[in-house]
Amino acid sequence: QVQLVESGGGSVQAGGSLRLSCAASGRSFSRYNLGWFRQVPGKEREFVAAISWSGGRTSYADSVKGRFTISRDNAKNTVNLQMNILKPEDTAVYYCAADANYSGTIYSRGEVYDYWGQGTQVTVSS
């Protein structure tokens, strides 16, 4: 069983930065691919970024490429999302998720992920 707890959300003006963190419990965390997703009320959940278990491979949605950076620290059981040059359209609840299937592929499909955090709100004002 893995528990994920996000932090770091808040309100910021357009052009600003935020750093989200997700702390995980569970002995196998370092072997899981991890992802960040976001959701706006009334809209479908959207893939943001993902990282392989080793941290050697990453994937980003086109909408955040070049602005967001995903990273992980397996010694501390954390995954981070550095968000720069934020835009109002980045406003959403952000969730971290863990793929516990020891996948060789990092996925952008949310249904692949087994564990989810409770989410943290990010609000970007213009």
Backbone torsions as a table, in degrees:
resi	resn	phi	psi	omega
1	GLN	NA	138.8	178.9
2	VAL	-124.5	134.5	173.1
3	GLN	-114.0	133.9	-177.3
4	LEU	-120.5	133.3	-179.4
5	VAL	-131.1	115.6	179.5
6	GLU	-87.2	153.9	174.6
7	SER	-152.7	167.4	174.3
8	GLY	102.3	-3.9	178.3
9	GLY	-69.9	170.2	179.2
10	GLY	165.5	-164.4	-179.5
11	SER	-111.7	139.0	-178.3
12	VAL	-150.1	155.3	176.3
13	GLN	-82.3	155.9	177.7
14	ALA	-54.5	137.6	-176.8
15	GLY	93.8	-12.2	-179.0
16	GLY	-83.9	-173.5	-176.5
17	SER	-132.2	152.0	170.9
18	LEU	-142.8	153.1	175.8
19	ARG	-124.3	116.0	176.5
20	LEU	-92.5	144.1	175.0
21	SER	-127.5	152.1	177.5
22	CYS	-135.0	117.3	178.9
23	ALA	-98.1	135.7	-175.7
24	ALA	-121.7	146.6	169.9
25	SER	-108.4	155.6	-180.0
26	GLY	121.7	135.7	-173.1
27	ARG	-72.1	-24.5	-173.7
28	SER	-96.1	10.1	-175.7
29	PHE	-52.2	-42.4	-174.2
30	SER	-66.8	-11.3	-179.8
31	ARG	-102.4	1.4	-176.9
32	TYR	-100.0	138.8	165.0
33	ASN	-71.9	146.8	-174.8
34	LEU	-127.3	152.1	-179.9
35	GLY	-141.3	159.4	169.9
36	TRP	-117.3	135.0	177.0
37	PHE	-129.7	165.5	176.7
38	ARG	-143.3	156.9	-178.8
39	GLN	-148.9	134.7	173.2
40	VAL	-103.9	138.3	179.9
41	PRO	-51.9	131.1	179.0
42	GLY	87.6	-4.4	179.5
43	LYS	-120.4	162.9	178.5
44	GLU	-72.5	153.4	173.9
45	ARG	-62.4	141.9	-173.7
46	GLU	-124.2	134.2	175.2
47	PHE	-68.6	139.5	177.6
48	VAL	-115.0	-55.8	-176.9
49	ALA	-162.1	158.3	176.9
50	ALA	-146.6	157.6	-178.4
51	ILE	-141.8	142.1	179.8
52	SER	-72.5	167.6	-175.6
53	TRP	-59.2	-33.7	-178.5
54	SER	-86.2	-13.8	-174.4
55	GLY	86.0	-0.3	-175.4
56	GLY	-79.1	-20.0	179.6
57	ARG	-127.3	140.4	177.9
58	THR	-134.3	160.9	177.7
59	SER	-145.0	143.3	-177.4
60	TYR	-134.7	148.7	168.9
61	ALA	-68.2	148.1	-179.4
62	ASP	-58.8	-32.2	-175.7
63	SER	-68.4	-18.7	-177.6
64	VAL	-118.0	-5.7	-176.9
65	LYS	-59.0	132.6	-179.1
66	GLY	87.9	-12.6	179.0
67	ARG	-114.0	-34.0	-177.6
68	PHE	-109.0	148.5	176.2
69	THR	-134.9	125.9	176.6
70	ILE	-98.7	142.1	178.2
71	SER	-149.7	165.6	178.3
72	ARG	-144.6	156.3	175.6
73	ASP	-130.8	100.3	-175.4
74	ASN	-69.5	-24.4	177.5
75	ALA	-69.0	-29.9	-179.0
76	LYS	-104.2	0.8	-178.0
77	ASN	54.8	48.5	179.4
78	THR	-132.2	152.9	170.8
79	VAL	-130.9	138.0	-174.7
80	ASN	-122.2	155.8	174.4
81	LEU	-133.9	106.7	176.4
82	GLN	-86.6	121.5	-176.3
83	MET	-116.9	116.3	179.9
84	ASN	-116.4	162.9	178.6
85	ILE	48.6	52.6	-176.0
86	LEU	-67.5	147.3	-179.3
87	LYS	-121.6	156.3	177.8
88	PRO	-54.9	-32.4	-180.0
89	GLU	-72.7	-5.4	173.1
90	ASP	-82.7	-7.1	179.5
91	THR	-61.6	125.7	-176.8
92	ALA	-179.1	172.4	165.6
93	VAL	-90.3	128.7	-177.1
94	TYR	-104.7	133.8	-177.7
95	TYR	-122.6	139.3	167.7
96	CYS	-98.8	154.1	-174.9
97	ALA	-147.1	152.1	-179.1
98	ALA	-122.1	132.1	174.5
99	ASP	-96.4	106.2	-173.8
100	ALA	-92.6	18.5	-176.0
101	ASN	-96.7	10.2	-179.0
102	TYR	52.0	44.4	-176.1
103	SER	-71.5	142.0	173.6
104	GLY	-81.6	-10.8	-178.7
105	THR	-114.6	140.2	172.9
106	ILE	-94.2	130.0	-169.5
107	TYR	-107.4	149.6	173.3
108	SER	-100.5	-4.8	-179.9
109	ARG	-87.0	122.6	-176.0
110	GLY	-62.2	-30.1	-176.0
111	GLU	-67.2	-14.2	177.6
112	VAL	-74.6	-27.2	-172.5
113	TYR	-82.4	139.3	-172.2
114	ASP	-97.0	-31.7	-175.2
115	TYR	-125.1	142.0	-177.0
116	TRP	-134.9	146.3	172.4
117	GLY	-82.8	-178.8	-176.7
118	GLN	-86.3	-13.2	177.2
119	GLY	96.5	153.3	175.8
120	THR	-137.7	137.0	-174.5
121	GLN	-82.2	133.1	172.1
122	VAL	-120.8	124.8	179.9
123	THR	-124.7	124.1	-179.6
124	VAL	-117.1	120.4	-178.8
125	SER	-100.8	149.2	-177.8
126	SER	-88.9	NA	NA
